[in-house]
Protein backbone atom coordinates (compact mmCIF):
# COMPACT_ATOMS: atom_id res chain seq x y z
CA UNK A 1 0.00 0.00 0.00
CA UNK A 2 1.27 3.41 -0.98
CA UNK A 3 0.11 4.96 2.32
CA UNK A 4 2.51 2.80 4.33
CA UNK A 5 5.44 4.07 2.26
CA UNK A 6 4.54 7.77 2.09
CA UNK A 7 2.49 8.25 5.25
CA UNK A 8 -0.07 10.10 3.13
CA UNK A 9 -3.66 9.04 2.58
CA UNK A 10 -5.31 10.65 -0.42
CA UNK A 11 -9.01 11.15 -1.05
CA UNK A 12 -9.03 12.31 -4.68
CA UNK A 13 -12.81 12.02 -5.05
CA UNK A 14 -13.52 14.36 -2.12
CA UNK A 15 -13.29 18.15 -2.17
CA UNK A 16 -10.05 19.44 -0.57
CA UNK A 17 -12.06 21.89 1.57
CA UNK A 18 -14.29 19.11 2.89
CA UNK A 19 -11.61 16.75 4.23
CA UNK A 20 -9.98 19.15 6.74
CA UNK A 21 -13.45 20.08 8.01
CA UNK A 22 -14.34 16.41 8.41
CA UNK A 23 -11.12 15.72 10.33
CA UNK A 24 -11.71 18.79 12.51
CA UNK A 25 -15.13 17.42 13.42
CA UNK A 26 -13.66 14.01 14.31
CA UNK A 27 -11.17 15.61 16.72
CA UNK A 28 -13.12 18.66 17.96
CA UNK A 29 -16.84 17.84 17.41
CA UNK A 30 -17.17 20.99 15.28
CA UNK A 31 -15.72 22.40 12.09
CA UNK A 32 -15.16 25.62 10.18
CA UNK A 33 -14.95 25.81 6.42
CA UNK A 34 -11.87 27.33 4.82
CA UNK A 35 -13.64 29.42 2.18
CA UNK A 36 -12.18 32.81 1.25
CA UNK A 37 -14.70 35.43 2.49
CA UNK A 38 -13.81 37.62 -0.48
CA UNK A 39 -15.07 34.96 -2.89
CA UNK A 40 -17.97 35.99 -5.12
CA UNK A 41 -21.14 34.36 -3.81
CA UNK A 42 -19.41 33.50 -0.53
CA UNK A 43 -22.63 32.40 1.18
CA UNK A 44 -23.67 30.24 -1.76
CA UNK A 45 -20.26 28.57 -1.77
CA UNK A 46 -20.51 28.07 2.00
CA UNK A 47 -23.94 26.46 1.70
CA UNK A 48 -22.72 24.14 -1.07
CA UNK A 49 -19.64 23.18 0.95
CA UNK A 50 -21.80 22.33 3.98
CA UNK A 51 -23.87 20.17 1.64
CA UNK A 52 -20.77 18.43 0.27
CA UNK A 53 -19.57 17.85 3.82
CA UNK A 54 -22.95 16.31 4.64
CA UNK A 55 -22.55 13.92 1.71
CA UNK A 56 -19.01 13.01 2.76
CA UNK A 57 -20.23 12.40 6.32
CA UNK A 58 -22.87 10.02 4.99
CA UNK A 59 -20.28 8.32 2.77
CA UNK A 60 -17.94 7.72 5.72
CA UNK A 61 -20.82 7.08 8.16
CA UNK A 62 -20.09 9.97 10.54
CA UNK A 63 -23.62 10.53 11.85
CA UNK A 64 -22.98 13.49 14.14
CA UNK A 65 -21.27 15.34 11.31
CA UNK A 66 -24.18 14.67 8.97
CA UNK A 67 -26.58 16.37 11.39
CA UNK A 68 -24.22 19.29 12.05
CA UNK A 69 -23.51 19.92 8.36
CA UNK A 70 -27.24 19.83 7.56
CA UNK A 71 -27.90 22.29 10.36
CA UNK A 72 -25.16 24.68 9.22
CA UNK A 73 -26.31 24.45 5.60
CA UNK A 74 -29.92 25.23 6.55
CA UNK A 75 -28.80 28.20 8.67
CA UNK A 76 -26.63 29.54 5.83
CA UNK A 77 -29.50 29.27 3.35
CA UNK A 78 -32.13 30.72 5.71
CA UNK A 79 -29.93 33.62 6.77
CA UNK A 80 -28.19 34.68 3.57
CA UNK A 81 -29.85 33.16 0.50
MIKEDO-258958 format. One record per atom (N, C-alpha, C, O): residue number from 1; y negated, z, x. Coordinates in Angstrom, 1 decimal. Atoms other than C-alpha are relative to their C-alpha. Layout:
BEGIN
(NUM (Y Z X))
...
***
This chain:
BEGIN
(1 (1.2 0.0 0.8))
(1 (0.0 0.0 0.0))
(1 (-1.2 0.0 0.9))
(1 (-1.3 0.7 1.9))
(2 (1.2 0.2 -0.8))
(2 (-3.4 -1.0 1.3))
(2 (-0.8 1.3 0.0))
(2 (-1.4 1.6 1.0))
(3 (0.8 -1.2 0.1))
(3 (-5.0 2.3 0.1))
(3 (0.4 1.0 1.1))
(3 (-0.4 1.7 1.6))
(4 (-0.5 -0.9 -1.0))
(4 (-2.8 4.3 2.5))
(4 (-0.5 -0.3 1.4))
(4 (-0.6 0.5 2.3))
(5 (0.5 0.4 -1.3))
(5 (-4.1 2.3 5.4))
(5 (-1.5 0.1 0.2))
(5 (-2.0 0.5 1.2))
(6 (1.5 0.0 0.0))
(6 (-7.8 2.1 4.5))
(6 (-0.6 1.3 -0.5))
(6 (-1.7 1.6 -0.2))
(7 (0.6 -1.2 0.6))
(7 (-8.3 5.3 2.5))
(7 (-0.9 -0.4 -1.1))
(7 (-1.7 0.4 -1.6))
(8 (0.9 0.5 1.1))
(8 (-10.1 3.1 -0.1))
(8 (0.8 -0.5 -1.2))
(8 (1.8 -1.3 -1.0))
(9 (-0.7 0.5 1.3))
(9 (-9.0 2.6 -3.7))
(9 (-1.1 -0.9 -0.7))
(9 (-2.2 -0.4 -0.9))
(10 (1.0 0.9 0.6))
(10 (-10.7 -0.4 -5.3))
(10 (0.4 -0.2 -1.5))
(10 (1.6 -0.3 -1.8))
(11 (-0.2 0.2 1.4))
(11 (-11.1 -1.0 -9.0))
(11 (-0.9 -1.3 -0.3))
(11 (-1.9 -1.2 -0.9))
(12 (0.8 1.2 0.1))
(12 (-12.3 -4.7 -9.0))
(12 (-0.3 -0.4 -1.5))
(12 (-1.3 -1.1 -1.7))
(13 (0.2 0.4 1.4))
(13 (-12.0 -5.1 -12.8))
(13 (-1.0 1.0 -0.7))
(13 (-1.4 0.6 -1.8))
(14 (1.0 -0.9 0.6))
(14 (-14.4 -2.1 -13.5))
(14 (-1.3 -0.2 0.6))
(14 (-1.5 -0.4 1.8))
(15 (1.3 0.1 -0.4))
(15 (-18.1 -2.2 -13.3))
(15 (-0.4 1.1 1.1))
(15 (0.0 2.2 1.0))
(16 (0.3 -0.9 -1.0))
(16 (-19.4 -0.6 -10.1))
(16 (-1.0 1.2 -0.4))
(16 (-1.0 2.2 0.3))
(17 (0.8 -1.1 0.5))
(17 (-21.9 1.6 -12.1))
(17 (0.9 1.0 -0.7))
(17 (0.6 2.2 -0.7))
(18 (-0.9 -0.8 0.9))
(18 (-19.1 2.9 -14.3))
(18 (0.8 1.0 0.8))
(18 (1.0 2.1 0.5))
(19 (-0.9 -0.8 -0.8))
(19 (-16.8 4.2 -11.6))
(19 (-0.6 1.3 0.5))
(19 (0.0 2.4 0.4))
(20 (0.6 -1.2 -0.4))
(20 (-19.2 6.7 -10.0))
(20 (-0.2 1.0 -1.1))
(20 (-0.1 2.2 -1.0))
(21 (0.3 -0.8 1.1))
(21 (-20.1 8.0 -13.4))
(21 (1.3 0.6 -0.5))
(21 (1.3 1.8 -0.9))
(22 (-1.3 -0.5 0.4))
(22 (-16.4 8.4 -14.3))
(22 (0.4 1.1 0.9))
(22 (0.9 2.2 0.5))
(23 (-0.4 -1.0 -1.0))
(23 (-15.7 10.3 -11.1))
(23 (-0.9 1.3 -0.1))
(23 (-0.4 2.4 0.0))
(24 (0.9 -1.1 0.2))
(24 (-18.8 12.5 -11.7))
(24 (0.5 0.8 -1.2))
(24 (0.5 2.1 -1.1))
(25 (-0.5 -0.7 1.1))
(25 (-17.4 13.4 -15.1))
(25 (1.2 0.8 0.3))
(25 (1.4 2.0 -0.1))
(26 (-1.3 -0.7 -0.3))
(26 (-14.0 14.3 -13.7))
(26 (-0.3 1.3 0.8))
(26 (0.4 2.3 0.6))
(27 (0.3 -1.1 -0.8))
(27 (-15.6 16.7 -11.2))
(27 (-1.0 1.0 -0.6))
(27 (-1.0 2.2 -0.3))
(28 (1.2 -0.9 0.5))
(28 (-18.7 18.0 -13.1))
(28 (0.0 0.1 -1.5))
(28 (-0.9 0.8 -2.1))
(29 (0.0 0.0 1.4))
(29 (-17.8 17.4 -16.8))
(29 (-1.3 -0.6 -0.6))
(29 (-1.6 -0.3 -1.8))
(30 (1.2 0.7 0.5))
(30 (-21.0 15.3 -17.2))
(30 (-0.2 -1.2 1.0))
(30 (0.4 -1.3 2.0))
(31 (0.3 1.1 -0.9))
(31 (-22.4 12.1 -15.7))
(31 (-1.4 -0.5 -0.3))
(31 (-2.0 -0.2 -1.3))
(32 (1.3 0.7 0.2))
(32 (-25.6 10.2 -15.2))
(32 (0.2 -1.4 0.5))
(32 (0.9 -1.7 1.5))
(33 (-0.2 1.4 -0.5))
(33 (-25.8 6.4 -14.9))
(33 (-1.0 -0.3 1.0))
(33 (-2.2 0.2 1.0))
(34 (0.9 0.4 -1.1))
(34 (-27.3 4.8 -11.9))
(34 (-0.6 -1.3 -0.3))
(34 (-0.3 -2.3 0.3))
(35 (0.6 1.2 0.4))
(35 (-29.4 2.2 -13.6))
(35 (-1.5 0.1 0.3))
(35 (-2.1 1.1 0.1))
(36 (1.4 0.0 -0.4))
(36 (-32.8 1.3 -12.2))
(36 (-0.9 0.0 -1.2))
(36 (-0.8 -0.9 -2.1))
(37 (0.8 -0.1 1.2))
(37 (-35.4 2.5 -14.7))
(37 (-1.1 -1.1 -0.1))
(37 (-1.7 -1.3 -1.2))
(38 (0.9 1.1 0.0))
(38 (-37.6 -0.5 -13.8))
(38 (0.6 -1.3 -0.5))
(38 (0.0 -2.3 -0.6))
(39 (-0.7 1.2 0.5))
(39 (-35.0 -2.9 -15.1))
(39 (-0.5 -0.4 -1.3))
(39 (-0.7 0.4 -2.2))
(40 (0.4 0.5 1.4))
(40 (-36.0 -5.1 -18.0))
(40 (1.1 0.4 -0.9))
(40 (2.3 0.4 -0.6))
(41 (-0.9 -0.5 1.0))
(41 (-34.4 -3.8 -21.1))
(41 (0.9 1.2 0.4))
(41 (2.1 1.2 0.2))
(42 (-0.7 -1.2 -0.6))
(42 (-33.5 -0.5 -19.4))
(42 (0.9 0.7 -1.0))
(42 (2.0 1.0 -0.7))
(43 (-0.8 -0.8 1.0))
(43 (-32.4 1.2 -22.6))
(43 (1.2 -0.8 -0.6))
(43 (2.2 -0.2 -0.9))
(44 (-1.2 0.9 0.4))
(44 (-30.2 -1.8 -23.7))
(44 (1.1 0.1 1.1))
(44 (2.2 0.2 0.8))
(45 (-0.9 0.0 -1.1))
(45 (-28.6 -1.8 -20.3))
(45 (0.7 1.4 0.0))
(45 (1.9 1.5 0.2))
(46 (-0.5 -1.3 0.0))
(46 (-28.1 2.0 -20.5))
(46 (1.1 0.1 -1.1))
(46 (2.2 0.6 -0.9))
(47 (-0.9 -0.1 1.1))
(47 (-26.5 1.7 -23.9))
(47 (1.3 -0.8 0.3))
(47 (2.4 -0.3 0.0))
(48 (-1.2 0.8 -0.4))
(48 (-24.1 -1.1 -22.7))
(48 (0.8 0.7 1.0))
(48 (2.0 0.7 0.9))
(49 (-0.7 -0.7 -1.1))
(49 (-23.2 1.0 -19.6))
(49 (0.8 1.2 -0.6))
(49 (1.9 1.4 -0.2))
(50 (-0.7 -1.1 0.7))
(50 (-22.3 4.0 -21.8))
(50 (1.2 -0.6 -0.7))
(50 (2.3 0.0 -0.7))
(51 (-1.1 0.7 0.7))
(51 (-20.2 1.6 -23.9))
(51 (1.1 -0.4 1.0))
(51 (2.3 -0.2 0.7))
(52 (-1.0 0.4 -1.0))
(52 (-18.4 0.3 -20.8))
(52 (0.7 1.2 0.6))
(52 (1.9 1.2 0.9))
(53 (-0.6 -1.2 -0.5))
(53 (-17.9 3.8 -19.6))
(53 (1.0 0.6 -1.0))
(53 (2.1 1.1 -0.7))
(54 (-0.9 -0.4 1.0))
(54 (-16.3 4.6 -22.9))
(54 (1.3 -0.8 0.0))
(54 (2.4 -0.2 -0.1))
(55 (-1.2 0.9 -0.1))
(55 (-13.9 1.7 -22.6))
(55 (0.8 0.4 1.3))
(55 (2.0 0.4 1.2))
(56 (-0.7 -0.5 -1.2))
(56 (-13.0 2.8 -19.0))
(56 (0.7 1.3 -0.2))
(56 (1.8 1.5 0.2))
(57 (-0.6 -1.3 0.3))
(57 (-12.4 6.3 -20.2))
(57 (1.2 -0.1 -0.9))
(57 (2.2 0.6 -0.7))
(58 (-1.2 0.2 0.9))
(58 (-10.0 5.0 -22.9))
(58 (1.1 -0.6 0.9))
(58 (2.3 -0.3 0.7))
(59 (-1.0 0.6 -0.8))
(59 (-8.3 2.8 -20.3))
(59 (0.7 1.0 0.9))
(59 (1.9 0.9 1.1))
(60 (-0.6 -1.0 -0.9))
(60 (-7.7 5.7 -17.9))
(60 (0.3 1.3 -0.8))
(60 (0.7 2.3 -0.1))
(61 (-0.4 -1.2 0.8))
(61 (-7.1 8.2 -20.8))
(61 (-0.7 1.3 0.4))
(61 (-0.1 2.3 0.6))
(62 (0.9 -1.1 -0.3))
(62 (-10.0 10.5 -20.1))
(62 (-0.7 0.4 -1.3))
(62 (-1.9 0.0 -1.5))
(63 (0.4 -0.3 1.3))
(63 (-10.5 11.9 -23.6))
(63 (-1.4 0.6 -0.1))
(63 (-2.2 0.1 -0.9))
(64 (1.3 -0.6 0.1))
(64 (-13.5 14.1 -23.0))
(64 (-1.1 -0.9 0.4))
(64 (-2.2 -0.8 -0.2))
(65 (1.0 1.0 -0.4))
(65 (-15.3 11.3 -21.3))
(65 (-0.3 -1.0 -1.1))
(65 (-1.4 -1.5 -1.3))
(66 (0.2 0.9 1.1))
(66 (-14.7 9.0 -24.2))
(66 (-1.0 0.5 -1.0))
(66 (-1.9 -0.2 -1.4))
(67 (0.9 -0.6 1.0))
(67 (-16.4 11.4 -26.6))
(67 (-1.4 0.1 0.5))
(67 (-2.3 -0.2 -0.2))
(68 (1.3 -0.2 -0.6))
(68 (-19.3 12.1 -24.2))
(68 (-0.7 -1.4 0.1))
(68 (-1.9 -1.5 -0.2))
(69 (0.6 1.3 -0.2))
(69 (-19.9 8.4 -23.5))
(69 (-0.4 -0.6 -1.4))
(69 (-1.5 -1.2 -1.5))
(70 (0.3 0.4 1.3))
(70 (-19.8 7.6 -27.2))
(70 (-1.3 0.7 -0.5))
(70 (-2.2 0.1 -1.1))
(71 (1.2 -0.8 0.4))
(71 (-22.3 10.4 -27.9))
(71 (-1.3 -0.5 0.7))
(71 (-2.3 -0.7 0.0))
(72 (1.2 0.5 -0.7))
(72 (-24.7 9.2 -25.2))
(72 (-0.4 -1.4 -0.4))
(72 (-1.6 -1.7 -0.4))
(73 (0.3 1.4 0.4))
(73 (-24.4 5.6 -26.3))
(73 (-0.7 0.0 -1.4))
(73 (-1.7 -0.6 -1.6))
(74 (0.6 -0.2 1.3))
(74 (-25.2 6.6 -29.9))
(74 (-1.4 0.5 0.1))
(74 (-2.3 0.0 -0.6))
(75 (1.3 -0.6 -0.2))
(75 (-28.2 8.7 -28.8))
(75 (-1.0 -1.1 0.6))
(75 (-2.1 -1.2 0.1))
(76 (0.8 1.1 -0.6))
(76 (-29.5 5.8 -26.6))
(76 (-0.4 -1.0 -1.1))
(76 (-1.6 -1.4 -1.1))
(77 (0.3 1.1 1.0))
(77 (-29.3 3.3 -29.5))
(77 (-0.9 0.6 -1.1))
(77 (-1.9 -0.1 -1.5))
(78 (0.8 -0.6 1.1))
(78 (-30.7 5.7 -32.1))
(78 (-1.4 0.3 0.4))
(78 (-2.4 0.2 -0.4))
(79 (1.3 -0.4 -0.5))
(79 (-33.6 6.8 -29.9))
(79 (-0.9 -1.2 0.4))
(79 (-2.1 -1.2 0.2))
(80 (0.8 1.0 -0.6))
(80 (-34.7 3.6 -28.2))
(80 (0.2 -1.5 -0.5))
(80 (-0.6 -2.3 -0.3))
(81 (-0.2 1.4 0.5))
(81 (-33.2 0.5 -29.9))
(81 (0.0 -0.2 -1.5))
(81 (0.1 -1.3 -2.0))
***
